[in-house]
């Protein structure tokens, strides 16, 4: 245990362990990676993720055994700069971006990452959703600036073919400021994008109509615009999907999205069903409440952990299973424990379930990689 730092078994929470290992500087050994599968070891998308980690760090030591069932990772320093990476198409660019969002503020030089591959798939958050929910959240922790941006440079790349290109730029920060995010406020409006790629433009219109049939019962201020891609901008695979974001009066964003399943994978879904289901997903996020939606809970908790040695508080909805695992890993890598208080809905709240007020004192993390001016 001492010679290898932290030791874990199995492939679950793979990204969490490598990201937290890199930030904390603690070595990690992951063994038994799908050792009982017919096809044991790391998958191609995990190997691609390891290569990306190697590109954004300097001096990392990575050892993988012959069968790919054991990984040893000794993190180097986060170097940043311009990085280009072809993401494996088994997972979308969102899978890789979620990790970069956590690492980017602590690089030596501002990061400019160009990622190519699948931009939209049913598994991972899309670039548009991360741009409208994760980036505003990071700004509340002091990660901001002219070069803080996330944009699709070239077309939507639907699964399984991909063909999209995304550019993520982020300035470096010396420290993260503590926050008090305890009042989410009422929902004031809903914005969204219905997109269609290599299919009839009518698909996007059908998505909008079906989503509005659900949402119009709750709120008048709804605007969902349609985005039909064709030609060079349409990637390599057909598909359609919907992204919805509910904005509160206090400046918080809760998001939900759905996209069509790739051809030959699972049951195809009609645009009407997908639109209604996505609208219900958004209402579920609103019902869960909190200042952060379920897909960004772990990002908020990490930034609270790395904040200055002061108290941070964030109100969340019920914790997702992914977030619960993340809390356990934060305890392992940073020895930080959160105080959790369950808040029952008040009589004024006609909707909403139990919420969780997360409180911690930051570790006072300082960006040792940042160059002095």
RAGI-V8777 format. One record per residue. N is the residue number from 1. RES is the residue in one letter. PHI is phi in radians with two decimals (999 if undefined). Layout:
n = {N,N}
res = {RES,RES}
phi = {PHI,PHI}
//
This chain:
n = {1,2,3,4,5,6,7,8,9,10,11,12,13,14,15,16,17,18,19,20,21,22,23,24,25,26,27,28,29,30,31,32,33,34,35,36,37,38,39,40,41,42,43,44,45,46,47,48,49,50,51,52,53,54,55,56,57,58,59,60,61,62,63,64,65,66,67,68,69,70,71,72,73,74,75,76,77,78,79,80,81,82,83,84,85,86,87,88,89,90,91,92,93,94,95,96,97,98,99,100,101,102,103,104,105,106,107,108,109,110,111,112,113,114,115,116,117,118,119,120,121,122,123,124,125,126,127,128,129,130,131,132,133,134,135,136,137,138,139,140,141,142,143,144,145,146,147,148,149,150,151,152,153,154,155,156,157,158,159,160,161,162,163,164,165,166,167,168,169,170,171,172,173,174,175,176,177,178,179,180,181,182,183,184,185,186,187,188,189,190,191,192,193,194,195,196,197,198,199,200,201,202,203,204,205,206,207,208,209,210,211,212,213,214,215,216,217,218,219,220,221,222,223,224,225,226,227,228,229,230,231,232,233,234,235,236,237,238,239,240,241,242,243,244,245,246,247,248,249,250,251,252,253,254,255,256,257,258,259,260,261,262,263,264,265,266,267,268,269,270,271,272,273,274,275,276,277,278,279,280,281,282,283,284,285,286,287,288,289,290,291,292,293,294,295,296,297,298,299,300,301,302,303,304,305,306,307,308,309,310,311,312,313,314,315,316,317,318,319,320,321,322,323,324,325,326,327,328,329,330,331,332,333,334,335,336,337,338,339,340,341,342,343,344,345,346,347,348,349,350,351,352,353,354,355,356,357,358,359,360,361,362,363,364,365,366,367,368,369,370,371,372,373}
res = {X,X,X,X,X,X,X,X,X,X,X,X,X,X,X,X,X,X,X,X,X,X,X,X,X,X,X,X,X,X,X,X,X,X,X,X,X,X,X,X,X,X,X,X,X,X,X,X,X,X,X,X,X,X,X,X,X,X,X,X,X,X,X,X,X,X,X,X,X,X,X,X,X,X,X,X,X,X,X,X,X,X,X,X,X,X,X,X,X,X,X,X,X,X,X,X,X,X,X,X,X,X,X,X,X,X,X,X,X,X,X,X,X,X,X,X,X,X,X,X,X,X,X,X,X,X,X,X,X,X,X,X,X,X,X,X,X,X,X,X,X,X,X,X,X,X,X,X,X,X,X,X,X,X,X,X,X,X,X,X,X,X,X,X,X,X,X,X,X,X,X,X,X,X,X,X,X,X,X,X,X,X,X,X,X,X,X,X,X,X,X,X,X,X,X,X,X,X,X,X,X,X,X,X,X,X,X,X,X,X,X,X,X,X,X,X,X,X,X,X,X,X,X,X,X,X,X,X,X,X,X,X,X,X,X,X,X,X,X,X,X,X,X,X,X,X,X,X,X,X,X,X,X,X,X,X,X,X,X,X,X,X,X,X,X,X,X,X,X,X,X,X,X,X,X,X,X,X,X,X,X,X,X,X,X,X,X,X,X,X,X,X,X,X,X,X,X,X,X,X,X,X,X,X,X,X,X,X,X,X,X,X,X,X,X,X,X,X,X,X,X,X,X,X,X,X,X,X,X,X,X,X,X,X,X,X,X,X,X,X,X,X,X,X,X,X,X,X,X,X,X,X,X,X,X,X,X,X,X,X,X,X,X,X,X,X,X,X,X,X,X,X,X}
phi = {999,-1.19,-1.28,-1.90,1.21,-1.54,-2.08,-2.21,-2.08,1.63,-1.64,-1.10,0.99,-1.02,-1.15,-0.94,-1.16,-1.26,-1.15,-1.21,-1.09,-1.13,-1.27,-1.54,1.36,-1.62,-1.20,-2.43,-2.13,-2.02,-2.07,1.11,-1.31,0.89,-1.15,-1.74,-1.31,-1.14,-2.05,-1.29,1.67,-1.16,-1.48,-1.05,-1.22,-1.28,-1.12,-1.14,-1.12,-1.10,-1.12,-1.13,-1.06,-1.16,-1.25,-1.56,-2.07,-2.18,1.60,-1.23,-1.97,-2.15,-2.19,-2.23,-1.29,-1.04,-1.49,1.33,-1.65,-2.26,-2.16,-2.01,-2.28,-1.96,-1.23,-1.73,-1.58,-1.31,-1.73,1.24,1.41,-1.48,-2.29,-2.10,-2.60,-1.59,-1.30,-1.15,-1.37,-1.15,-2.26,-1.46,-1.05,-0.99,-1.04,-1.43,-1.14,-0.99,-1.25,-1.11,-1.04,-1.31,-1.66,-0.96,-1.14,-1.92,-1.39,-1.29,-2.20,-0.93,-1.52,-2.30,-1.85,-1.87,-2.00,-2.11,2.60,-1.50,-1.60,-2.32,-2.56,-1.24,-1.50,-1.96,-1.13,-1.40,-1.06,-1.11,-1.17,-1.10,-1.15,-1.60,-2.09,-1.30,-1.12,-1.06,-1.14,-1.12,-1.11,-1.18,-1.64,1.64,-1.58,-2.73,2.57,-1.08,-1.60,-1.74,-2.70,-2.48,-2.53,-1.50,-1.48,-2.44,0.76,-1.43,-1.94,-1.32,-1.23,-1.63,-1.37,1.35,1.80,-1.65,-2.43,-2.23,-2.07,-2.06,-2.06,-2.58,-1.31,-1.58,-2.28,-1.30,-2.45,-1.89,-1.47,-1.22,-2.31,-2.25,-1.88,-2.10,-2.13,-1.21,1.42,-1.38,-1.27,-1.84,-2.81,-2.20,-2.14,-2.86,-2.33,-1.86,-2.09,-2.42,-2.31,1.00,-2.35,-1.07,-1.04,-1.08,-0.99,-1.12,-1.12,-1.15,-1.08,-1.09,-1.07,-1.22,-1.17,-1.15,-1.07,-1.55,-1.28,-1.09,-1.26,-2.01,-2.68,-1.46,-1.50,-2.23,-2.37,-2.12,-1.69,-1.77,-2.37,-1.88,-1.73,-2.57,1.19,-1.14,-1.46,-1.72,1.15,-2.00,-2.30,-1.40,2.87,-2.68,-3.00,-2.49,-2.12,-2.19,-2.32,-1.70,-1.86,-1.73,-1.13,-1.69,1.51,-1.81,-2.17,-2.04,-2.09,-2.66,-2.72,-2.61,-2.39,-1.15,-1.29,-1.03,-1.00,1.47,-2.08,1.32,-1.33,-1.17,-2.09,-1.20,-0.97,-1.08,-1.18,-1.11,-1.10,-1.13,-1.12,-1.18,-1.08,-1.17,-1.07,-1.14,-1.10,-1.11,-1.11,-1.13,-1.12,-1.08,1.30,1.57,-1.59,-2.34,-1.34,-1.13,-1.33,-1.95,-1.01,-1.17,-1.10,-1.10,-1.17,-1.16,-1.16,-1.11,-1.08,-1.52,-1.17,-1.12,-1.29,-2.57,-1.40,-2.04,-2.31,-2.40,-1.59,-2.05,-1.31,-0.92,-1.25,-1.35,-0.97,-1.07,-1.16,-1.08,-1.11,-1.10,-1.06,-1.15,-1.24,-1.05,-1.10,-1.16,-1.52,-2.09,0.96,-1.86,-1.98,-1.68,-1.54,-2.05,-2.08,-1.42,-1.91,-1.35,-1.11,-1.37,-1.14,-1.22,-1.41,-1.35,-2.16,1.98,-1.80,-1.16,-2.06,-2.13,-1.59,-1.67,-2.24,-2.70,-1.80,-1.09,-1.41,1.26,-1.12,-2.04,-1.30,-1.33,-1.40,-1.11,-1.34,-1.42,-1.79}
//
